[in-house]
Amino acid sequence: MLFRQMKYFTAVVDCNSFTEAAEQCYISQSAISQQIRALEKDLGVELIHRENRRFSLTPAGEYFYNQSKGLLEEVEDIRRETIRMGQDEELQLRIGYSRCYSGQELHQAVAEFSQMYPEVSISIVNGTHEELYDLLRFGGVDLVLNDQRRAFSDKYANYQLLQCGCYAELSVRNRLSSQDSVELEDLKHSACILISSREQQNTEEDYFRNTLGFGGRFLFAESLEEGRLRVAGNRGFLPIESVGTLPPAGTSTRRLPIMQNGQQLRRNYCVFWVKEQTNYYIEEFAELLKKLLHEEKQA
């Protein structure tokens, strides 16, 4: 129990907040407060001096924090090295991500993960929602970055990253481009450009039309780059989710929030993996990606 309490205590100090630390540790605020009070009771000393909604460390708390930080880092190094030595075959992490994704944090997560775990070989593939789902079901990838279209299944780890706003990328020649935002209803007069393989076009159109409420005519591009070239040529608009830091829209296009009933249309993005096949590296990568996305959101 002391080890877990040390993790909770250092998280509270690092976050300078019981609420944020509780979110980081995936427990309730009341639970993390109870654990720290139990730790203080067990040690017989006050570690945190509480005053209204603020707190400060006592001298004993400062000492306990510094020592705990070092010990936790040592334990993590031991765990990482043990996993590395216990693997008889080449370590690999196979990542799938949505063809529509254009944020920068995935690239950053791959770079930072490779630096932390150079022994792990990373392979990456993109696809439509259904293609990624099939890859995950049949063992083609270890985890996928994807939008949520189904109710969460107990068979999978459903690691929620964030709810992101939906945008329409459209040409500056489009009559709607002069607005600050665009209504979903108004977009029905422009062609909707979807990123999809030929095999998945009907599935993608059905989801955007019947689930999200997009109407009008649909065009298809096999890559994000092709879709954006169609936008630049004023062939239609491209729906994009703000999953992290998006590249600049450019001089020939604009990116406007898509509104519905006075609110921006939002989508849920997650990292999914099969629970029975979970391992340390999958969990580490998912946590790293979420950390980078939330740092960008708070910036």
CORMO-V330524 format. One record per residue. N is the residue number from 1. PSI is psi in whole degrees, -180 to 180 (NA if undefined). BURIAL is # if it has 9 or more other C-alpha atoms within 8 Angstrom, else .. D_FIRST is the distance of its C-alpha to the first C-alpha in Angstrom with 1 decimal. Layout:
n->N psi->PSI burial->BURIAL d_first->D_FIRST
n->N psi->PSI burial->BURIAL d_first->D_FIRST
//
This chain:
n->1 psi->-35 burial->. d_first->0.0
n->2 psi->-40 burial->. d_first->3.8
n->3 psi->-46 burial->. d_first->5.4
n->4 psi->-40 burial->. d_first->5.3
n->5 psi->-36 burial-># d_first->6.2
n->6 psi->-41 burial-># d_first->8.6
n->7 psi->-43 burial-># d_first->10.1
n->8 psi->-43 burial-># d_first->10.7
n->9 psi->-47 burial-># d_first->12.2
n->10 psi->-33 burial-># d_first->14.4
n->11 psi->-41 burial-># d_first->15.5
n->12 psi->-43 burial-># d_first->16.7
n->13 psi->-45 burial-># d_first->18.6
n->14 psi->-41 burial->. d_first->20.0
n->15 psi->-17 burial-># d_first->21.2
n->16 psi->34 burial->. d_first->22.2
n->17 psi->130 burial->. d_first->21.5
n->18 psi->-38 burial-># d_first->18.8
n->19 psi->-50 burial->. d_first->20.9
n->20 psi->-37 burial-># d_first->21.2
n->21 psi->-39 burial-># d_first->17.5
n->22 psi->-42 burial-># d_first->16.7
n->23 psi->-42 burial-># d_first->19.4
n->24 psi->-35 burial->. d_first->18.2
n->25 psi->0 burial->. d_first->14.7
n->26 psi->42 burial->. d_first->16.5
n->27 psi->172 burial->. d_first->15.0
n->28 psi->159 burial->. d_first->17.1
n->29 psi->-39 burial-># d_first->17.7
n->30 psi->-37 burial->. d_first->17.0
n->31 psi->-42 burial->. d_first->13.5
n->32 psi->-34 burial-># d_first->12.6
n->33 psi->-41 burial-># d_first->14.5
n->34 psi->-39 burial->. d_first->12.7
n->35 psi->-39 burial-># d_first->9.2
n->36 psi->-37 burial-># d_first->11.1
n->37 psi->-38 burial->. d_first->12.9
n->38 psi->-37 burial->. d_first->10.1
n->39 psi->-46 burial-># d_first->9.0
n->40 psi->-39 burial-># d_first->12.8
n->41 psi->-40 burial->. d_first->13.2
n->42 psi->-40 burial->. d_first->10.8
n->43 psi->-24 burial->. d_first->12.7
n->44 psi->18 burial->. d_first->15.9
n->45 psi->158 burial->. d_first->17.3
n->46 psi->127 burial-># d_first->18.1
n->47 psi->-35 burial-># d_first->16.9
n->48 psi->127 burial-># d_first->18.8
n->49 psi->113 burial-># d_first->22.2
n->50 psi->135 burial->. d_first->22.9
n->51 psi->105 burial->. d_first->26.6
n->52 psi->-121 burial->. d_first->27.7
n->53 psi->5 burial->. d_first->26.3
n->54 psi->162 burial->. d_first->25.9
n->55 psi->160 burial-># d_first->23.4
n->56 psi->158 burial->. d_first->23.5
n->57 psi->138 burial-># d_first->21.3
n->58 psi->167 burial-># d_first->22.0
n->59 psi->-40 burial->. d_first->22.8
n->60 psi->-37 burial-># d_first->19.4
n->61 psi->-40 burial-># d_first->17.9
n->62 psi->-47 burial-># d_first->20.2
n->63 psi->-46 burial->. d_first->19.2
n->64 psi->-38 burial-># d_first->15.4
n->65 psi->-49 burial-># d_first->16.2
n->66 psi->-43 burial->. d_first->18.7
n->67 psi->-40 burial->. d_first->16.6
n->68 psi->-40 burial-># d_first->13.5
n->69 psi->-47 burial-># d_first->16.1
n->70 psi->-42 burial->. d_first->17.7
n->71 psi->-42 burial->. d_first->14.7
n->72 psi->-38 burial-># d_first->13.6
n->73 psi->-39 burial->. d_first->17.3
n->74 psi->-43 burial->. d_first->17.6
n->75 psi->-40 burial->. d_first->14.8
n->76 psi->-40 burial->. d_first->16.7
n->77 psi->-42 burial->. d_first->19.9
n->78 psi->-44 burial->. d_first->18.9
n->79 psi->-45 burial->. d_first->17.9
n->80 psi->-45 burial->. d_first->21.2
n->81 psi->-36 burial->. d_first->23.3
n->82 psi->-43 burial->. d_first->22.0
n->83 psi->-43 burial->. d_first->22.9
n->84 psi->-45 burial->. d_first->26.2
n->85 psi->-26 burial->. d_first->27.1
n->86 psi->-6 burial->. d_first->26.3
n->87 psi->123 burial->. d_first->28.8
n->88 psi->-25 burial->. d_first->32.2
n->89 psi->172 burial->. d_first->34.1
n->90 psi->132 burial->. d_first->34.5
n->91 psi->135 burial->. d_first->31.6
n->92 psi->153 burial->. d_first->32.8
n->93 psi->119 burial-># d_first->31.8
n->94 psi->116 burial-># d_first->34.4
n->95 psi->133 burial-># d_first->34.4
n->96 psi->143 burial-># d_first->36.7
n->97 psi->158 burial-># d_first->37.6
n->98 psi->141 burial-># d_first->40.2
n->99 psi->-25 burial-># d_first->43.7
n->100 psi->-12 burial-># d_first->43.8
n->101 psi->132 burial-># d_first->40.9
n->102 psi->14 burial->. d_first->42.2
n->103 psi->165 burial-># d_first->39.3
n->104 psi->-18 burial-># d_first->38.5
n->105 psi->-30 burial-># d_first->34.7
n->106 psi->-44 burial->. d_first->34.8
n->107 psi->-43 burial->. d_first->36.9
n->108 psi->-40 burial->. d_first->34.6
n->109 psi->-42 burial-># d_first->31.5
n->110 psi->-43 burial->. d_first->33.3
n->111 psi->-45 burial->. d_first->34.5
n->112 psi->-38 burial->. d_first->31.1
n->113 psi->-41 burial-># d_first->29.4
n->114 psi->-35 burial-># d_first->32.2
n->115 psi->-38 burial->. d_first->31.8
n->116 psi->-36 burial->. d_first->28.0
n->117 psi->71 burial->. d_first->28.6
n->118 psi->-16 burial->. d_first->32.2
n->119 psi->-11 burial->. d_first->31.8
n->120 psi->125 burial-># d_first->31.6
n->121 psi->128 burial-># d_first->34.9
n->122 psi->131 burial-># d_first->35.1
n->123 psi->144 burial->. d_first->37.8
n->124 psi->138 burial->. d_first->38.6
n->125 psi->148 burial->. d_first->40.8
n->126 psi->166 burial-># d_first->41.8
n->127 psi->177 burial-># d_first->43.2
n->128 psi->173 burial-># d_first->43.8
n->129 psi->-48 burial-># d_first->41.1
n->130 psi->-37 burial->. d_first->42.5
n->131 psi->-42 burial->. d_first->42.9
n->132 psi->-39 burial-># d_first->39.3
n->133 psi->-43 burial->. d_first->38.2
n->134 psi->-41 burial->. d_first->40.3
n->135 psi->-41 burial-># d_first->39.1
n->136 psi->-43 burial-># d_first->35.5
n->137 psi->-39 burial->. d_first->36.5
n->138 psi->16 burial->. d_first->38.5
n->139 psi->19 burial->. d_first->36.3
n->140 psi->-22 burial->. d_first->38.3
n->141 psi->163 burial-># d_first->35.4
n->142 psi->-34 burial-># d_first->31.6
n->143 psi->157 burial-># d_first->31.1
n->144 psi->145 burial-># d_first->33.4
n->145 psi->115 burial-># d_first->33.7
n->146 psi->160 burial-># d_first->35.7
n->147 psi->155 burial-># d_first->36.7
n->148 psi->122 burial-># d_first->35.6
n->149 psi->-11 burial->. d_first->38.6
n->150 psi->164 burial->. d_first->37.1
n->151 psi->144 burial->. d_first->34.6
n->152 psi->138 burial->. d_first->31.2
n->153 psi->142 burial->. d_first->30.9
n->154 psi->-15 burial->. d_first->27.9
n->155 psi->-23 burial->. d_first->29.2
n->156 psi->152 burial-># d_first->28.3
n->157 psi->120 burial-># d_first->25.4
n->158 psi->86 burial-># d_first->27.0
n->159 psi->100 burial->. d_first->25.5
n->160 psi->129 burial->. d_first->27.4
n->161 psi->-58 burial-># d_first->28.6
n->162 psi->161 burial->. d_first->30.9
n->163 psi->126 burial->. d_first->33.9
n->164 psi->150 burial-># d_first->36.9
n->165 psi->148 burial-># d_first->40.4
n->166 psi->139 burial-># d_first->43.4
n->167 psi->157 burial-># d_first->46.4
n->168 psi->121 burial-># d_first->49.9
n->169 psi->123 burial-># d_first->51.3
n->170 psi->161 burial-># d_first->55.1
n->171 psi->149 burial-># d_first->58.2
n->172 psi->-15 burial-># d_first->59.6
n->173 psi->-11 burial->. d_first->62.8
n->174 psi->137 burial->. d_first->61.1
n->175 psi->-22 burial->. d_first->62.3
n->176 psi->-12 burial->. d_first->58.8
n->177 psi->-17 burial-># d_first->57.6
n->178 psi->-8 burial->. d_first->59.0
n->179 psi->165 burial->. d_first->56.5
n->180 psi->-23 burial->. d_first->53.1
n->181 psi->171 burial->. d_first->51.6
n->182 psi->136 burial-># d_first->53.0
n->183 psi->142 burial-># d_first->52.9
n->184 psi->-38 burial-># d_first->52.0
n->185 psi->-39 burial->. d_first->55.3
n->186 psi->-27 burial->. d_first->57.3
n->187 psi->-15 burial-># d_first->55.8
n->188 psi->-14 burial-># d_first->57.5
n->189 psi->-5 burial->. d_first->60.7
n->190 psi->151 burial-># d_first->59.3
n->191 psi->138 burial-># d_first->58.3
n->192 psi->123 burial-># d_first->54.6
n->193 psi->119 burial-># d_first->53.7
n->194 psi->144 burial-># d_first->50.8
n->195 psi->115 burial-># d_first->49.2
n->196 psi->151 burial-># d_first->49.5
n->197 psi->163 burial-># d_first->50.8
n->198 psi->-39 burial->. d_first->54.0
n->199 psi->-26 burial->. d_first->52.4
n->200 psi->7 burial-># d_first->49.9
n->201 psi->-45 burial-># d_first->52.3
n->202 psi->-40 burial->. d_first->53.0
n->203 psi->-44 burial->. d_first->49.3
n->204 psi->-44 burial-># d_first->48.5
n->205 psi->-43 burial-># d_first->51.6
n->206 psi->-42 burial-># d_first->50.7
n->207 psi->-47 burial-># d_first->47.2
n->208 psi->-34 burial-># d_first->48.5
n->209 psi->-52 burial-># d_first->51.5
n->210 psi->-23 burial->. d_first->50.2
n->211 psi->-47 burial->. d_first->46.5
n->212 psi->-20 burial->. d_first->46.5
n->213 psi->13 burial->. d_first->50.1
n->214 psi->141 burial-># d_first->51.8
n->215 psi->-169 burial-># d_first->55.5
n->216 psi->-152 burial-># d_first->58.7
n->217 psi->148 burial->. d_first->59.2
n->218 psi->136 burial-># d_first->56.7
n->219 psi->161 burial-># d_first->57.0
n->220 psi->145 burial-># d_first->54.8
n->221 psi->147 burial-># d_first->53.8
n->222 psi->-11 burial-># d_first->51.9
n->223 psi->161 burial-># d_first->50.0
n->224 psi->-39 burial-># d_first->48.8
n->225 psi->-44 burial->. d_first->51.4
n->226 psi->-40 burial-># d_first->54.2
n->227 psi->-42 burial-># d_first->53.1
n->228 psi->-30 burial-># d_first->53.2
n->229 psi->-36 burial->. d_first->56.6
n->230 psi->-38 burial-># d_first->57.8
n->231 psi->-46 burial-># d_first->56.6
n->232 psi->-31 burial-># d_first->58.5
n->233 psi->8 burial->. d_first->61.5
n->234 psi->39 burial-># d_first->61.1
n->235 psi->-16 burial->. d_first->60.7
n->236 psi->-165 burial-># d_first->58.0
n->237 psi->155 burial-># d_first->54.5
n->238 psi->116 burial-># d_first->51.2
n->239 psi->131 burial-># d_first->48.1
n->240 psi->140 burial-># d_first->45.1
n->241 psi->143 burial-># d_first->41.5
n->242 psi->68 burial-># d_first->39.9
n->243 psi->83 burial-># d_first->36.9
n->244 psi->-156 burial-># d_first->36.2
n->245 psi->114 burial-># d_first->39.0
n->246 psi->150 burial-># d_first->42.3
n->247 psi->158 burial->. d_first->45.3
n->248 psi->147 burial->. d_first->48.2
n->249 psi->-26 burial-># d_first->50.5
n->250 psi->173 burial->. d_first->53.6
n->251 psi->-22 burial->. d_first->57.0
n->252 psi->-4 burial->. d_first->58.4
n->253 psi->162 burial-># d_first->55.6
n->254 psi->155 burial-># d_first->53.5
n->255 psi->112 burial-># d_first->50.1
n->256 psi->141 burial-># d_first->50.0
n->257 psi->138 burial-># d_first->47.3
n->258 psi->122 burial-># d_first->48.2
n->259 psi->147 burial-># d_first->48.4
n->260 psi->122 burial-># d_first->48.5
n->261 psi->40 burial->. d_first->49.1
n->262 psi->-1 burial->. d_first->48.5
n->263 psi->148 burial->. d_first->45.0
n->264 psi->134 burial-># d_first->44.2
n->265 psi->133 burial-># d_first->43.6
n->266 psi->151 burial->. d_first->39.9
n->267 psi->153 burial-># d_first->38.2
n->268 psi->125 burial-># d_first->34.6
n->269 psi->141 burial-># d_first->33.5
n->270 psi->165 burial-># d_first->30.7
n->271 psi->129 burial-># d_first->29.5
n->272 psi->143 burial-># d_first->29.7
n->273 psi->161 burial-># d_first->28.7
n->274 psi->125 burial-># d_first->28.7
n->275 psi->-41 burial->. d_first->25.3
n->276 psi->-17 burial->. d_first->26.3
n->277 psi->15 burial->. d_first->27.1
n->278 psi->150 burial-># d_first->24.2
n->279 psi->175 burial->. d_first->23.0
n->280 psi->-43 burial->. d_first->21.2
n->281 psi->-37 burial->. d_first->24.5
n->282 psi->-48 burial-># d_first->25.4
n->283 psi->-39 burial-># d_first->22.1
n->284 psi->-44 burial->. d_first->22.5
n->285 psi->-43 burial-># d_first->26.1
n->286 psi->-43 burial-># d_first->25.5
n->287 psi->-38 burial->. d_first->23.0
n->288 psi->-44 burial-># d_first->25.5
n->289 psi->-43 burial-># d_first->28.4
n->290 psi->-41 burial-># d_first->26.7
n->291 psi->-45 burial->. d_first->25.9
n->292 psi->-40 burial-># d_first->29.5
n->293 psi->-40 burial-># d_first->31.0
n->294 psi->-30 burial->. d_first->29.1
n->295 psi->-40 burial->. d_first->30.1
n->296 psi->-40 burial-># d_first->33.7
n->297 psi->-36 burial->. d_first->33.5
n->298 psi->-13 burial->. d_first->32.4
n->299 psi->NA burial->. d_first->35.0
//
